[in-house]
Amino acid sequence: MIVIRTQEAAGFTETSTVSKGCWIDARNVTKADMVRLEHEFGIAGELLTDIMDADEQARIEKEDDYTAIIVRLPVYDESYEISYFTLPLGIILFSDKIVTICQQSSDALDDVLKNRIRGFNIRNKSTFVLYLLSRAAFTYLRFLKELNKKINAIERDLQRSIKNNELIQLLSLQKSLVYFTTSIKTNELLLEKLQKSPLIRFKEDEKELLEDVVTENKQAIEMANIYSSILTGTMDAFASVISNNLNIVMKRLTVVSIVLMIPTLIFSYYGMNVNLPFAGHAFAGLGILAMSVVISAMGAILLNTGRRRKKLAAKVLPYSLGA
């Protein structure tokens, strides 16, 4: 969908005609929108194809009629298997208008649209790019904090889990962190080019804003690397925890199986069709049942006693070695 907007004192206003200083916002782009952007606004088809490529890297290039910038934006969509991911945003700077093209909506674009940026003016193309990059870095930081909260919540569930559901969720979050890290690094390369490239000339106050954006982007990179390292170690640790929990369950089941084997063995012995002790006794059945219960209880006690001795030895051994 393509929406043409102009900026007034109260905010943005939608219009049906292209005017000087307008913002052409294209999101959820269809094939018809692609044709319109190419023929009506004069954007090269190859550039549109690159912007629609989900794996396209951030870059800046100069054409005859416009300057094109591709930025990686963070996106959250819970309908996808991986809810947090990134998509390229194309910023086309004409002499009299600005065109932004993205496959989906993003919080960074919504922040611009809802006037959440103080002093924002679409008529100044250089500040438009800087503020949009700044909101992209801010959105990365916010999403990274949300990812960290989800990781902590899953860790609490993992402590008592013997299944792989939580590990699969952590794997999905790890993929999101990889997408974020890669995209933020490509944005960093773009910012370095903007600092050196003559394609967009920044004023002194705009250069300070550019430095602030570079700082925010580096902070996002460091945070993404830290969370990714923590998540990797957490997944390795809890994989061992799940395996250990499973071993504990199997040990308990083994003890139960051994205890149940005792009465099974006794009743199988007395089920033979031969002369057996107490065969003619009136209370032979009750006696055999009582004997099975007593022997099973003694076996359970012996097994539990052995486990307690091992635990006690494990506690005492470090102290004895230290002495």
LOMAR-5807 format. One record per residue (C-alpha): x, y negated, z; residue number from 1. Coordinates in Angstrom, 2 decimals. Layout:
<rs>
X	Y	Z	seq
X	Y	Z	NUM
...
</rs>
This chain:
<rs>
X	Y	Z	seq
0.00	0.00	0.00	1
1.32	-3.43	-0.98	2
0.34	-6.45	1.12	3
1.34	-10.02	0.27	4
1.79	-12.25	3.31	5
2.56	-15.89	3.93	6
3.72	-17.33	7.23	7
1.70	-20.05	8.94	8
2.06	-21.70	12.32	9
-0.32	-19.16	13.89	10
1.32	-16.15	12.27	11
1.13	-14.20	9.03	12
-1.78	-14.50	6.63	13
-2.62	-12.01	3.91	14
-3.12	-13.33	0.40	15
-3.81	-11.88	-3.01	16
-1.39	-14.02	-5.01	17
2.38	-14.27	-4.99	18
3.62	-17.69	-3.87	19
6.95	-19.23	-3.01	20
8.32	-18.05	0.31	21
5.92	-15.09	0.62	22
6.66	-11.66	2.05	23
5.61	-8.65	-0.03	24
5.27	-5.77	2.42	25
5.07	-2.32	0.78	26
4.54	0.66	3.12	27
3.24	4.18	2.55	28
4.14	3.62	-1.06	29
2.25	5.59	-3.71	30
3.14	6.22	-7.35	31
0.83	3.39	-8.37	32
2.66	1.08	-5.98	33
5.98	2.18	-7.48	34
4.75	1.26	-10.96	35
3.50	-2.11	-9.74	36
6.76	-2.90	-7.94	37
8.73	-2.08	-11.06	38
6.62	-3.90	-13.66	39
5.05	-6.77	-11.73	40
7.93	-7.65	-9.43	41
10.82	-6.58	-11.65	42
12.51	-4.11	-9.28	43
14.61	-1.45	-11.00	44
13.14	2.04	-11.02	45
16.48	3.56	-9.94	46
16.52	1.36	-6.86	47
12.95	2.33	-5.98	48
13.87	6.00	-6.32	49
16.82	5.48	-3.98	50
14.61	3.77	-1.38	51
12.12	6.65	-1.53	52
14.93	9.14	-0.93	53
14.77	10.06	2.78	54
18.53	10.72	2.85	55
19.62	7.45	1.23	56
22.42	5.65	3.09	57
22.46	1.98	4.09	58
24.12	-0.32	1.58	59
23.96	-3.70	-0.18	60
24.13	-4.40	-3.90	61
23.66	-7.36	-6.22	62
21.47	-7.36	-9.33	63
20.77	-10.14	-11.82	64
17.53	-11.35	-10.24	65
17.82	-10.18	-6.66	66
20.01	-8.82	-3.87	67
19.04	-5.40	-2.57	68
19.75	-4.16	0.96	69
18.92	-0.67	2.22	70
18.69	-0.18	5.99	71
17.94	2.95	8.03	72
14.99	2.42	10.39	73
13.87	4.69	13.28	74
10.37	6.14	12.97	75
8.16	8.00	15.44	76
5.41	10.23	14.08	77
4.08	13.00	16.33	78
2.41	14.77	13.39	79
5.86	15.96	12.23	80
7.76	18.87	13.76	81
10.60	16.45	14.53	82
8.75	13.41	15.88	83
11.73	11.06	15.92	84
13.51	10.56	12.60	85
14.79	7.81	10.31	86
13.83	6.46	6.91	87
15.41	3.96	4.51	88
13.95	0.46	4.25	89
14.59	-1.54	1.11	90
14.89	-5.33	1.49	91
14.79	-7.08	-1.88	92
15.79	-10.75	-1.70	93
14.54	-12.82	-4.64	94
15.13	-16.54	-4.94	95
11.49	-17.32	-4.06	96
10.23	-14.24	-2.17	97
11.14	-11.22	-0.07	98
10.05	-7.64	-0.76	99
10.34	-4.83	1.79	100
9.71	-1.23	0.78	101
9.41	1.74	3.16	102
7.82	5.17	2.95	103
6.10	4.77	6.31	104
5.40	2.11	8.88	105
8.02	1.41	11.54	106
8.01	-0.33	14.89	107
10.71	-2.70	13.64	108
8.44	-3.92	10.83	109
5.48	-4.11	13.20	110
7.50	-6.31	15.57	111
8.15	-8.73	12.71	112
4.51	-8.67	11.63	113
3.18	-9.30	15.16	114
5.47	-12.31	15.73	115
7.43	-10.66	18.53	116
10.61	-12.43	17.38	117
11.03	-15.99	18.58	118
11.94	-18.50	15.86	119
11.42	-16.02	13.03	120
10.92	-17.58	9.59	121
10.57	-15.57	6.39	122
11.59	-18.58	4.30	123
15.13	-18.15	5.57	124
16.24	-14.94	3.88	125
19.50	-14.49	5.78	126
17.81	-14.74	9.20	127
15.04	-12.41	7.96	128
17.65	-9.73	7.31	129
19.44	-10.33	10.62	130
16.28	-10.32	12.73	131
15.09	-7.16	11.03	132
18.43	-5.47	11.69	133
18.24	-6.68	15.28	134
14.77	-5.19	15.77	135
15.98	-1.95	14.17	136
18.82	-1.72	16.72	137
16.41	-2.59	19.54	138
13.99	0.12	18.38	139
16.83	2.66	18.25	140
17.67	1.83	21.87	141
14.05	2.15	22.97	142
13.56	5.47	21.17	143
16.81	6.80	22.64	144
15.54	6.03	26.14	145
12.28	7.83	25.34	146
14.25	10.83	24.07	147
16.27	10.88	27.28	148
13.07	10.90	29.38	149
11.73	13.83	27.36	150
15.01	15.69	27.77	151
14.85	15.24	31.57	152
11.23	16.47	31.66	153
12.12	19.58	29.64	154
15.11	20.25	31.91	155
12.79	20.45	34.93	156
10.65	23.02	33.12	157
13.71	25.01	32.07	158
14.82	25.67	35.64	159
12.07	28.27	36.10	160
11.71	29.41	32.53	161
12.69	32.74	30.99	162
11.35	31.85	27.53	163
12.79	29.92	24.61	164
10.04	27.30	24.17	165
11.91	24.61	26.10	166
15.15	25.34	24.28	167
13.34	24.96	20.95	168
12.01	21.57	22.10	169
15.53	20.53	23.09	170
16.78	21.64	19.67	171
14.18	19.38	18.03	172
15.33	16.45	20.19	173
18.93	17.22	19.33	174
18.09	16.96	15.62	175
16.51	13.57	16.28	176
19.69	12.43	18.03	177
21.75	13.59	15.05	178
19.50	11.63	12.67	179
19.74	8.57	14.87	180
23.52	8.76	15.23	181
24.06	9.17	11.49	182
21.67	6.35	10.57	183
23.04	3.93	13.15	184
26.57	4.53	11.86	185
25.50	3.79	8.28	186
23.84	0.59	9.53	187
27.14	-0.29	11.20	188
28.93	0.02	7.86	189
26.29	-2.24	6.32	190
26.82	-4.85	9.06	191
30.55	-4.78	8.43	192
29.92	-5.41	4.73	193
27.57	-8.29	5.58	194
30.34	-9.88	7.64	195
32.73	-9.75	4.68	196
30.48	-9.82	1.62	197
29.81	-13.10	-0.21	198
26.43	-11.84	-1.43	199
24.68	-13.40	1.60	200
26.13	-16.53	3.12	201
25.48	-17.08	6.81	202
25.60	-20.36	8.70	203
27.55	-20.69	11.93	204
24.56	-19.96	14.17	205
23.61	-17.06	11.92	206
27.13	-15.63	12.25	207
26.66	-15.57	16.01	208
23.37	-13.74	15.52	209
25.13	-11.28	13.23	210
27.72	-10.59	15.93	211
24.92	-9.97	18.43	212
23.33	-7.49	16.02	213
26.69	-5.73	15.61	214
27.00	-5.48	19.41	215
23.48	-4.05	19.78	216
24.16	-1.54	17.01	217
27.39	-0.39	18.68	218
25.52	-0.01	21.96	219
22.98	2.18	20.19	220
25.78	4.33	18.73	221
27.40	4.81	22.14	222
24.08	5.67	23.77	223
23.22	8.17	21.03	224
26.64	9.84	21.37	225
26.30	10.07	25.15	226
22.81	11.55	25.03	227
23.86	13.98	22.30	228
26.84	15.20	24.36	229
24.69	15.57	27.47	230
22.02	17.45	25.54	231
24.56	19.83	24.00	232
25.97	20.69	27.43	233
22.48	21.02	28.88	234
21.39	23.45	26.17	235
24.47	25.62	26.73	236
23.96	25.60	30.50	237
20.27	26.39	30.40	238
20.76	29.13	27.82	239
22.85	30.81	30.52	240
20.17	30.01	33.11	241
17.46	31.66	31.03	242
19.66	34.71	30.52	243
20.34	34.84	34.27	244
16.62	34.55	35.11	245
15.91	37.38	32.74	246
18.57	39.52	34.41	247
17.00	38.88	37.81	248
13.59	39.97	36.52	249
15.11	43.10	34.98	250
16.83	43.95	38.29	251
13.54	43.71	40.16	252
11.80	45.87	37.58	253
14.62	48.41	37.86	254
14.18	48.59	41.65	255
10.43	49.11	41.25	256
11.03	51.84	38.64	257
13.47	53.68	40.92	258
11.09	53.52	43.88	259
8.20	54.81	41.76	260
10.33	57.68	40.47	261
10.47	59.25	43.96	262
6.74	60.06	44.36	263
6.61	61.00	40.67	264
9.38	63.54	41.23	265
7.72	64.99	44.34	266
4.28	65.31	42.78	267
5.81	66.80	39.63	268
7.57	69.41	41.76	269
4.40	70.38	43.55	270
2.51	70.48	40.29	271
4.33	73.65	39.19	272
2.28	76.84	38.97	273
4.53	78.90	41.36	274
4.66	79.65	45.07	275
5.69	76.47	46.90	276
6.24	75.50	50.56	277
3.05	74.56	52.45	278
0.96	75.84	49.52	279
-1.59	77.45	51.83	280
-1.67	74.75	54.47	281
-4.96	72.87	54.92	282
-3.33	69.42	55.12	283
-0.61	70.05	52.54	284
-1.90	67.32	50.18	285
-1.94	64.64	52.87	286
1.48	65.73	54.11	287
3.03	65.55	50.66	288
1.45	62.13	50.10	289
2.79	60.86	53.43	290
6.22	62.28	52.68	291
6.25	60.53	49.28	292
5.32	57.20	50.86	293
7.98	57.52	53.56	294
10.74	58.49	51.14	295
9.76	55.69	48.73	296
9.81	53.14	51.55	297
13.23	54.40	52.66	298
14.52	54.10	49.08	299
13.20	50.53	48.79	300
14.84	49.61	52.11	301
18.16	51.10	51.06	302
18.12	49.26	47.73	303
17.26	45.93	49.39	304
19.95	46.51	51.99	305
22.51	47.06	49.24	306
21.49	43.82	47.52	307
21.74	41.86	50.77	308
25.22	43.25	51.41	309
26.35	42.12	47.97	310
24.97	38.61	48.58	311
26.65	38.46	51.99	312
29.94	39.64	50.51	313
29.71	37.00	47.79	314
29.28	34.31	50.48	315
32.01	35.60	52.80	316
34.63	36.45	50.17	317
35.60	32.83	49.26	318
36.18	32.02	52.94	319
38.25	35.16	53.51	320
40.39	34.40	50.45	321
40.91	30.83	51.68	322
42.01	32.07	55.08	323
</rs>
